[in-house]
Amino acid sequence: MEDLSRALDEALLKELECPVCMQYMVPPIKLCKNGHNICNKCRQRVQRCPTCKAEFSETRNVVLENIATRQKYPCANRQSGCLNLLSIEHIAEHQAVCVYLKIECPFNVYWHCPWKGFKCNLKEHAQAAHPESFFECSKIRFINLDAFVILSCYGELFTYNQLLRDGEFYGAVQLIGTNSEASKYKCVFTLRAANGIEQISKTLLVRSYTEDWKTSFNSGKCLRLGEVTIRKFCVESNLNLSVKLFKV
């Protein structure tokens, strides 16, 4: 009975594959005039049905859409060992941070690092290949205007990026995890002046590494200060900026 159920699930998943991109279809699922399915993204890219070359109709496959919303989908990394089954609204976020997903080294953004491996092996790699930019702590102090580091704390890995570009100073923390996991942490930025009295402090939720740094910096939910302001807090071009992570 279990084998039969598994076979039926596999057959149903096959029906939910788009014939163009081979990804699982999510609503809206479009139809050609002969009743063949196609995902909405591919429908916008092709003019005729890839199965029978018929024109597309304006009809949606509502029955298959209802099945798609109830179906549990295997992770795309199941060949590597992931056994998770998730609903359509959660599968994409899971796959972005699945421990069986091979990810690039975060330092590859700024310095060429050819490493690509499982998330669970990233800490070991960072310790060995980037010891000067890897810290096992929840609080760190910066004196340079530009910095990129990995922090290991609370059983998680975080990346911190700060830079001065086009008259603006940016700083943001990303968790190497999902958006929902990132929302469990906050970061407190404290910029202190040389007189020990004046300071700027800002508390923000941690971002997820599933978004790129440009998106994080443009979100408005990061540390962002004008260059004139940041220079006033510098002593001989050095900052006194601390970043501390907390559980929410």
N, C-alpha and C positions, 0 to 999 in steps of 0.2 A: 504493500500500500504506500509506503514511504517512497519507494522508487517511482511509482506511478505519479505521486504528487510532485516529485522533483521533475519528472519528465514533462508534466503539464505546465509547471512554472517556466521551464526552459522554452517550451513551445510558445507560451504567452509572451515571454520576453523577446523572442524572435519576431513576433508580430509587432512589437513596440519599437523595433529598430527602424530608423529612417533609412530608406534605400539609397540615399545619397551620401550622408555623412556617417552612417552606421551607428549614430548615437541614439540613445533611448529618447523617444518623442514625448514631449510634454504639451499640455494644452496651450494654444489651439493646434489641433491636428487637422491639416487640410486634406482634401480629397480631389482626385481627378474625376472626370466625367464617367470613368469606368469603375470608380470605387477604390482606387489604390491610394494608400496613405503617403504623406510626406510631412516632415516637420515644418514649422512655421519659418524658421531661418532659411532652410533650403528652398522653400516655396518662393521666397523673395529673390532667389538667385537663379532659378531655372524657369524656363518658359513653358516646358511641356513635361508631362509625367515621365520619369526615368524608366518606368516599368513598361508602359505601353505606348508612349509618345502622344497620348491624348491630351486635350486641353484641360486645364484645371477648372473646377467649379468653385462657387462661393460657399459650398456646403462644408461643414465641419463634421468630423466623425465623433459625435457626442458620446456614443457608446464606448468607444476606445478611450476617449478622454476620461470618462468616469472610471474605467478600469485602471488607467495610468495613475490616477490620483490615489487609488487604493493599493496599488501593487508595491511590493517591497523589491528594491533593486539591489543587485550585487555590486560591490565596489569595483571600479575599473581596474583596481590593483589586485584582484582576486588571484590572478596567476602568480603573483609574488607572495601570496599568503594571507591576504586580508579576507576574512570570512564575514564581514559585516553586511547586513541587509538593511537598507534604509528606504524611507518613503521619498517620493520625488522631490519634495521641498527641502529635504535634508541631504540628499546624496551629493549635490555639487559642493556644498560647504565641507562635507566630510572628505571628499576626494582631494580637495585642495590642500588638506593637512594630514591626510592618511599617513600613518607611520610607515606604510609600505610604498608610499610615493617617493620616488627619487627626486630630491630637490637640489638646486644649485647652492653652492656656498654663498651666504649673504655678502661676503666680502667681494664677490665677483662683480658687484655693482660698481665699485670704484677701483679695485685692483684685480687684475686678472688672476683668478684662481680656478683651475680646471676641475676641482673636486665636484663630484655629483654622487650623492648616495642617499641612504635612508635617513629620515629625520632623527631616528634613535642613535645614529652614529655621528651626528653633527657635532655634538659636544666634544667627543674624542678628537675629531678632526680639527676643530677650532683651537683646542688646547695645544695640539701638536704643531699645526701650521701657522697659527696666528696668536702666539702666546702674549705678545705685546698689546693685543687688542681684545683679550678675553679675560673676564673678571668674574670670580665667584662671590658676588655680593649683591645687595639690594640698593646700595647707595654708592655713588661715584661722583667725584669732583673733576671739573674740567677747567683748564686755563687757556686752551687754544680755541680759536673761533670755529675751526672745522674739526670734527671728530666722528668716528664710526667705530662702535664697539659691540661686542656681544656680552650680555650679563646672564649669569646662571644663578637663579634663586627661586625659592618656592617650588622646586622641582620642575621648573620651566626654563626655557631659553628666550631671552628678549634681545632685540637689536635696538641700539640707540644711534640716531643720526642727527648731527647738528651741522649747519653750514651757514655761511654768509653769501648771499647771492642777490645781485641787482638791488642793493640798498636795504635788504631785509635779512634779518637773522631768524633762522628756523631751528626748531628742535622737536623731535618726536620719538616716542617709544613704540615699538611693535612687538607683539608676542608672536612667536612662531607657533601659531595655533589658529583656531577659528575665531570669528567675531564674537560668538557667545562666550568663548573661553577668555578672550581679551577683555571683555567687559567686567570680568571679575577682579581686575587689577586697575590701580590708578597710579599716576606718577606726579610727584610734587617737584616743580622746578623752583629753585631759589637762587636769584642773582643778587650778590651782595657788593656794595660799594667799598672802597678802600677805607672809608671813615668808620666802618663797622656799625653804622646807624641806618643808612638808607639801604633798602632792598626791594626787589620785585619778586613776588611769589605767585605761582599759578599752579592749580591742580587740575589735571585732566585725566580722562580714562585712557587706558592703553589702547592702541590701534592693533589691528591684525595684519600680519605680513602678507595676507592674501591681497592687499591693495599695494600699489607701488608707492614709492616715497613721494612722488609729485602729488598724488592724490591725497596722501596724508598731510602734506604741507599746505595744500590748497583747501583743505576741509574746514579751516578755521578752528579746528579742535586740536591745535598743536601750539607750542610756544612760538610766538611770532612777535618780534620787536624790530623797530626801525634801526638802521645802522647808527644814526645819531645818538639814539638812546643807549645802544649797546656799547658805543665807544665811550660814553660818559662813565660807564661802570668799569672800564678797562684801566689797568695800571701797567704802563709800558707794554700795551697791546695784549696783556694777559687778563683773562676773565677770572672771576671767582663764582662759578656756577656749579651748583650741586643738583643732582637728579636722584630722587629716592623713590623706590617702588613699594607699594603697599597692596595688600589684599583689600578688596572693597568689603 
